C-alpha cells in the first residue's frame, strides 16, 4: 500500500468499506481551512461602495478599490506554485498550519487598516497565507482518503468552495448592516483558530517518502513569470491601455520567463514541477478548463454585484441575498457529479456542466432593471449546478494524474488555474465593461464640463453621484442603460470562454470510455497513460505502465538539509 492510500489512523488490512469518523473530521478541518480562503475571494466585493465612502470607509479611489481585490488574488495566484513545492518538501500539515497563522494575523491587520494603501498591503500578505493553505488542503485529502473514497471527498471539498464563493457576498452584506467595514475580515479569525486546532489534532504528519530537493531557480522563474503576466493584464485593465509599452513589455517579459522556466525544468534532474506531466492530455485539458470556467464565473460575479447595487438599487445585504442561490446549485451539483461520472464518464459530465454554466453566462443578456428577481435566482441555481458538476471531476482528474510525491504541486496547478482565471476574468471582462460603458454614455455627457465628463465616464457610480450633486436626473437613466448594455456585451465574452473550456474537455478527454477515475470501471483506453486511473494505479505499486515519466528525485541522503 502506498503512502497516499494510508488513512490518518495508519495502515489497516483489510481497509474499512467506508471512511472512518476520524477521516470525516479531518475532511471537515480541510474544508473549513479552504472555506476561509475562498470567502476572502468574494467577501470584499459587496463592501467596495462602503470602502469608497470617506466617512464610513477609507475614501478609496476606483483604482485603489480594484487593487484591494487584485493584490490578494495576484499574490495568491503567483505563489500557489511555490506553496505546493514547499508542501511536498516540508510536509503538508506543517505548511498548512503556517499558512493559516499568516492568513489569520493579516486578516486582523486588514480589519483595522487606516488607509487604502495599508489595506492593499495587508491583503497582499493574506495572499501569501492563502498560497500556503490551498495546495496543502488538497494534498492532505489525497493522503487521508484512499482511491475508493477520494473522488467523493474531493467533490465535497469542491462543493464547499463553491458555497464559500456564494456565501461571501451574503455574509459581507449582513455584517455591513450592523458593523463597520473591517468586520468582513474579522470573520476569518475564528475560522482560522478552529482550523489550526483541528489540523494539529486530526491531520496526518505525512510528506513525500523521498524528500525533494528545493529548486530555487524554477520557483523564482515561475513566480516572476506569472507575476509579470498577471500584473501586466491587471494594469492594462485598470488603465484601459492594452498597447501601452510598459503593459505589453510586462506581459512579454512574463511569457519569456515562463518559456525559460519550461526549458530549465526539462533539463535539471530535480525540477520543482515536472513539465512532462502535461503530456497527459486529461491533466492539461482539465487544468485549462478550470481556468476558463473561473474566468467566466469571477467576471460574472464582478458585474453582477454592480448590476444589483446599481441599476437594481439593492443594499449590500440585499445583493448578497440575491447572489446566494448559486450556492444551492453548487452544493447539489458537486456531490451528484461523482455519481454521474460513474455512469456517463468524466468527459460528458464535465463538458455538459461547463456548457450549462456558459448558457447561464449568456443569460445575463436578457436582464434589465425590471427583470423579475426569480428569473435571476433560477439562473444562479442552474449556474451553480453546472459549475459544481464540472469543477469536482476535473479536480479529481488532475490529482489522479500525479505521482504521490507531487500532489502538492499538482494541487497548486489546479488552484493557480482557478486564481489566474479569476484575475484574468476581472481584468479582461472589467476592461470590456468599462470600455463599452464609456462608449455608450459618451453622447449623454455632451456639454458637461471636462471634469464632470471624466467623473461620469469613470463608473456608473460616479455618474449617479454627479447626477445627484448637479441635479441631472436624466444622467441616472443614462448611466443605468449604458451599464446594462456594457454588461450584455461583457457576459457574451465570459460565456464564450466557458464554451471554449467545454470544447477543450471534449477534445482532451476523447476516447475516455471509463467511468470514475477512482473506481477505474469501464474500458481501458489503448494508451494506459491517458486513462485517468492509470497514474493512480502506478502510484500504488510504485511504478507501472500508467505512470507519468519523471526523473528520479535525489534521496534523503543526497538532498541538502
Residue pairs with C-beta under 8 A, 6 or more apart in sequence:
1 11
1 13
1 540
2 404
2 539
2 540
2 541
2 542
3 143
3 206
3 209
3 404
4 142
4 143
4 146
4 404
4 407
4 539
4 540
5 146
5 147
5 540
6 143
6 204
6 206
7 15
7 19
7 20
7 22
7 23
7 144
7 145
7 146
8 22
8 23
8 26
8 143
8 144
8 202
8 203
8 204
9 20
9 22
9 23
15 146
18 149
19 27
19 145
19 149
19 153
22 202
23 144
23 145
23 149
25 198
25 202
26 140
26 144
26 202
26 203
26 204
27 141
27 144
27 145
27 153
27 156
27 157
28 198
29 194
29 195
29 198
29 199
29 202
29 203
30 137
30 140
30 141
30 144
30 157
30 203
31 156
31 157
31 160
32 191
32 194
32 195
32 198
33 96
33 100
33 133
33 137
33 191
33 195
33 199
34 133
34 134
34 137
34 157
34 160
34 161
34 164
35 160
35 161
35 163
35 164
35 191
36 103
36 133
36 188
36 191
36 192
36 195
37 103
37 130
37 133
37 134
37 164
38 161
38 164
38 165
38 168
39 164
39 167
39 168
39 171
39 187
39 188
39 191
40 72
40 107
40 126
40 130
40 168
40 185
40 188
41 72
41 73
41 164
41 165
41 168
41 298
41 422
42 164
42 165
42 166
42 168
42 169
42 172
42 301
43 168
43 169
43 171
43 172
43 184
43 185
43 187
44 68
44 69
44 172
44 184
45 69
45 168
45 169
45 172
45 301
45 302
45 305
46 168
46 169
46 172
46 173
46 176
46 305
46 309
46 316
46 319
46 320
47 57
47 172
47 176
47 181
47 184
47 316
48 65
48 68
48 69
48 305
49 309
49 316
49 461
50 56
50 57
50 176
50 181
50 316
51 57
51 58
51 60
51 65
51 68
51 116
51 119
51 181
52 59
52 60
52 61
52 62
52 65
52 461
53 59
56 180
56 181
57 181
58 113
58 114
58 115
58 116
58 119
58 181
59 116
60 68
60 116
60 119
61 116
62 458
62 459
62 462
63 238
64 116
64 117
64 120
65 116
66 234
66 238
66 430
67 120
67 238
68 116
68 119
68 120
68 123
69 123
69 426
70 234
70 423
70 426
70 427
71 120
71 121
71 123
71 124
71 127
72 123
72 124
72 126
72 127
72 130
73 127
73 419
73 422
73 423
73 426
74 124
74 127
74 227
74 230
74 231
74 234
74 423
75 124
75 125
75 127
75 128
75 131
76 127
76 130
76 131
76 134
76 419
77 226
77 230
77 416
77 419
77 420
77 422
77 423
78 223
78 226
78 227
78 230
79 127
79 128
79 131
79 132
79 223
80 131
80 134
80 135
80 412
80 415
80 416
80 419
81 219
81 222
81 223
81 226
81 272
81 273
81 409
81 412
81 413
81 416
82 131
82 219
82 222
82 223
82 412
83 95
83 99
83 131
83 132
83 133
83 134
83 135
83 136
83 408
83 412
84 135
84 139
84 273
84 408
84 409
84 410
84 411
84 412
84 413
85 212
85 214
85 215
85 219
85 272
85 273
85 408
85 409
85 412
86 95
86 132
86 408
87 95
87 96
87 132
87 135
87 136
87 139
87 408
87 411
87 412
88 139
88 207
88 208
88 212
88 405
88 406
88 407
88 408
88 409
89 207
89 208
89 211
89 212
89 214
90 207
91 205
91 206
91 207
92 135
92 136
92 139
92 140
92 143
92 203
92 206
92 207
92 408
93 136
93 140
93 199
93 203
93 204
93 205
93 206
94 205
95 132
95 135
95 136
95 408
96 132
96 133
96 136
96 137
96 140
96 199
96 203
97 196
97 199
97 200
98 132
99 128
99 129
99 130
99 131
99 132
99 133
99 136
100 129
100 133
100 192
100 195
100 196
100 199
101 129
101 192
101 196
102 125
102 126
102 128
102 129
102 132
103 126
103 129
103 130
103 133
103 188
103 192
104 129
104 188
104 189
104 192
104 193
104 196
106 122
106 123
106 125
106 126
106 128
106 129
107 126
107 185
107 186
107 188
107 189
107 192
108 185
108 186
108 189
109 122
109 125
110 119
110 122
110 123
110 126
110 182
110 185
111 182
111 183
111 184
111 185
111 186
112 182
113 119
113 122
113 182
134 411
134 412
134 415
135 408
135 409
135 411
135 412
135 415
136 408
136 411
137 157
137 411
138 154
138 157
138 395
138 399
138 407
138 411
138 414
138 415
139 407
139 408
139 411
140 203
140 204
140 206
141 150
141 153
141 154
141 157
142 150
142 399
142 404
142 407
143 204
143 206
143 407
144 153
144 203
144 204
145 152
145 153
147 518
147 533
147 536
147 540
148 518
148 519
149 518
150 396
150 399
150 518
151 338
151 341
151 392
151 393
151 396
151 516
151 517
151 518
151 519
152 335
152 338
152 518
154 392
154 395
154 396
154 399
155 334
155 335
155 337
155 338
155 392
155 396
156 334
156 335
157 392
157 395
158 334
158 388
158 391
158 392
158 395
159 330
159 331
159 333
159 334
159 335
159 388
159 392
161 391
162 326
162 327
162 330
162 331
162 333
162 334
162 384
162 387
162 388
162 391
163 327
163 330
163 331
165 297
165 301
165 326
165 327
165 330
166 323
166 324
166 325
166 326
166 327
166 330
166 384
167 324
167 327
169 301
169 305
169 316
169 319
169 320
169 323
169 324
170 317
170 320
170 321
170 323
170 324
171 184
171 187
171 320
172 184
172 316
172 320
173 315
173 316
173 317
173 318
173 319
173 320
173 321
174 317
174 320
175 183
175 184
175 187
176 183
176 184
176 316
176 317
177 315
177 316
177 317
208 404
208 405
209 404
209 405
210 405
210 553
210 554
210 555
210 556
211 555
211 556
211 559
212 270
212 272
212 405
212 553
212 554
212 559
213 270
213 553
213 554
213 558
213 559
213 560
214 272
215 265
215 268
215 270
215 271
215 272
217 264
217 268
218 261
218 264
218 265
218 268
218 271
218 272
218 273
219 272
221 257
221 258
221 260
221 261
221 264
222 258
222 261
222 272
222 273
224 254
224 257
225 254
225 255
225 256
225 257
225 258
225 260
225 261
226 254
226 258
226 416
226 420
227 254
228 250
228 251
228 253
228 254
228 257
229 250
229 251
229 254
229 255
229 258
230 254
230 420
230 423
230 424
231 250
231 254
232 247
232 248
232 249
232 250
232 251
232 254
233 251
233 423
233 424
233 427
233 428
234 423
234 427
235 246
235 247
235 250
236 242
236 244
236 247
236 251
236 427
236 431
237 426
237 427
237 428
237 430
237 431
238 427
239 247
240 431
240 434
240 435
241 247
242 248
242 431
262 275
264 271
265 271
265 272
265 273
265 274
265 275
266 275
266 276
269 551
269 554
270 551
270 553
270 554
271 551
272 409
273 406
273 409
273 413
274 406
274 548
274 550
274 551
276 548
276 549
276 550
277 283
277 401
277 402
277 406
277 410
277 548
277 550
278 284
279 529
279 548
279 549
280 401
280 529
280 530
280 535
280 548
281 508
281 509
281 530
282 346
282 397
282 401
282 508
282 509
282 512
282 530
282 532
283 397
283 398
283 401
283 402
284 508
285 504
285 505
285 507
285 508
285 509
286 350
286 394
286 395
286 397
286 398
286 505
286 508
287 398
287 413
287 414
287 417
288 417
288 501
288 504
289 350
289 354
289 390
289 394
289 501
289 502
289 504
289 505
290 391
290 394
290 395
290 398
290 414
290 417
290 418
290 421
290 501
291 417
291 418
291 420
291 421
291 424
291 501
292 421
292 497
292 498
292 500
292 501
292 504
293 354
293 357
293 387
293 390
293 391
293 421
293 498
293 501
294 417
294 418
294 419
294 421
294 422
294 425
295 421
295 422
295 424
295 425
295 428
295 429
295 494
295 497
295 498
296 357
296 358
296 361
296 425
296 494
296 495
296 497
296 498
297 357
297 383
297 387
297 422
297 425
298 421
298 422
298 423
298 425
298 426
299 425
299 426
299 428
299 429
299 430
299 490
299 493
299 494
300 361
300 364
300 383
300 491
300 494
301 323
302 425
302 426
302 429
302 430
302 433
303 364
303 429
303 430
303 433
303 487
303 490
303 491
304 323
304 364
305 319
305 323
306 460
306 483
307 367
307 483
307 484
307 487
308 314
308 318
308 319
308 322
308 323
309 315
309 316
309 319
310 460
310 461
310 464
310 479
310 480
310 483
311 368
311 369
311 460
311 480
311 483
311 484
312 369
314 322
322 373
322 376
322 377
323 380
325 377
325 378
325 380
325 381
325 384
326 380
326 381
326 383
326 384
326 387
327 384
328 381
328 384
329 380
329 381
329 382
329 383
329 384
329 385
329 386
329 387
329 388
330 384
330 385
330 387
330 388
331 384
331 388
332 384
332 385
332 388
333 353
333 384
333 385
333 386
333 387
333 388
333 389
334 388
334 389
334 391
334 392
336 388
336 389
337 349
337 353
337 388
337 389
337 390
337 392
337 393
338 392
338 393
338 516
340 349
340 389
341 349
341 393
341 515
341 516
341 517
342 515
342 516
342 519
342 521
343 515
344 515
345 509
345 512
345 513
345 514
345 515
345 522
346 393
346 394
346 396
346 397
346 509
346 512
346 514
346 516
346 517
346 532
347 505
347 506
347 509
347 510
347 512
349 389
349 390
349 393
350 389
350 390
350 393
350 394
350 502
350 505
350 509
351 390
351 502
351 503
351 505
351 506
351 509
352 386
352 389
352 390
352 502
353 385
353 386
353 387
353 388
353 389
353 390
353 391
354 386
354 390
354 498
354 499
354 501
354 502
354 505
355 386
355 498
355 499
355 502
356 382
356 383
356 385
356 386
356 389
357 383
357 386
357 387
357 390
357 498
358 386
358 495
358 496
358 498
358 499
358 502
359 382
359 386
359 495
360 379
360 380
360 382
360 383
360 386
361 383
361 491
361 492
361 494
361 495
361 498
362 491
362 492
362 495
363 379
364 379
364 487
364 488
364 491
365 488
365 491
365 492
367 375
367 376
367 484
367 487
368 484
369 480
369 484
393 517
394 414
394 505
395 414
396 517
396 518
396 532
397 517
397 532
398 410
398 411
398 413
398 414
399 407
399 410
399 411
399 414
400 517
400 518
400 532
400 533
400 535
400 536
401 410
401 532
401 535
401 548
402 409
402 410
402 535
402 548
403 535
403 538
403 539
403 547
403 548
403 550
404 539
405 553
406 550
425 494
428 493
429 490
429 493
429 494
432 486
432 489
432 490
432 493
433 486
433 487
433 490
434 459
434 486
435 486
436 485
436 486
436 489
436 490
437 457
437 459
437 460
437 482
437 483
437 485
437 486
438 457
440 481
440 482
440 485
440 486
441 456
441 457
441 463
441 478
441 479
441 482
442 457
444 474
444 475
444 478
444 482
445 452
445 453
445 456
445 457
448 456
452 466
452 470
455 462
455 463
455 465
455 466
456 462
456 463
456 466
456 475
456 479
457 463
460 479
460 480
460 482
460 483
463 475
463 476
463 478
463 479
464 475
464 476
464 479
466 472
466 475
467 473
467 474
467 475
467 476
467 479
511 525
511 530
512 525
512 532
513 522
513 523
513 524
513 525
514 520
514 521
514 522
514 523
514 524
514 525
514 531
514 532
514 533
515 521
515 522
517 532
517 533
517 536
518 533
518 536
519 533
520 531
520 533
520 536
520 537
524 531
525 531
528 534
528 545
528 546
529 535
529 545
529 546
529 547
529 548
531 546
533 546
534 544
534 545
534 546
534 547
535 546
535 547
535 548
536 546
537 544
537 546
538 544
538 545
538 546
538 547
538 548
539 547
553 559
